[in-house]
């Protein structure tokens, strides 16, 4: 949280006990520095970047990272769990964008 505020990063993090999905928004240099920190951390593996692209306007206004838990035990296979986690991430982003609260 301290690094995110210092680096002016905002976004959404969805986490289960085995995996997480995250959207980060902020200055490109800060995102690259954060990604480097994540990839160098031995606790993280199988990192997949789905998209890395500039946006025309910020989706999130507050300098915070919204977090939500995800229960992947409800799903019988890994693919279903990953798809559901990404769907929850998209829904969280839409909800935060609409309310302007994160």
Rosetta blueprint (number, residue, H / E / L):
1 X L
2 X H
3 X H
4 X H
5 X H
6 X H
7 X L
8 X L
9 X L
10 X E
11 X E
12 X E
13 X E
14 X E
15 X E
16 X L
17 X L
18 X L
19 X L
20 X E
21 X E
22 X E
23 X E
24 X E
25 X E
26 X L
27 X L
28 X H
29 X H
30 X H
31 X H
32 X H
33 X H
34 X H
35 X H
36 X H
37 X H
38 X H
39 X H
40 X H
41 X L
42 X L
43 X L
44 X L
45 X L
46 X L
47 X L
48 X L
49 X L
50 X L
51 X L
52 X L
53 X L
54 X L
55 X L
56 X L
57 X L
58 X L
59 X L
60 X L
61 X L
62 X L
63 X L
64 X L
65 X E
66 X E
67 X E
68 X E
69 X E
70 X L
71 X L
72 X H
73 X H
74 X H
75 X L
76 X L
77 X L
78 X H
79 X H
80 X H
81 X H
82 X H
83 X H
84 X H
85 X H
86 X H
87 X H
88 X H
89 X H
90 X H
91 X H
92 X H
93 X H
94 X H
95 X H
96 X H
97 X H
98 X H
99 X H
100 X L
101 X L
102 X L
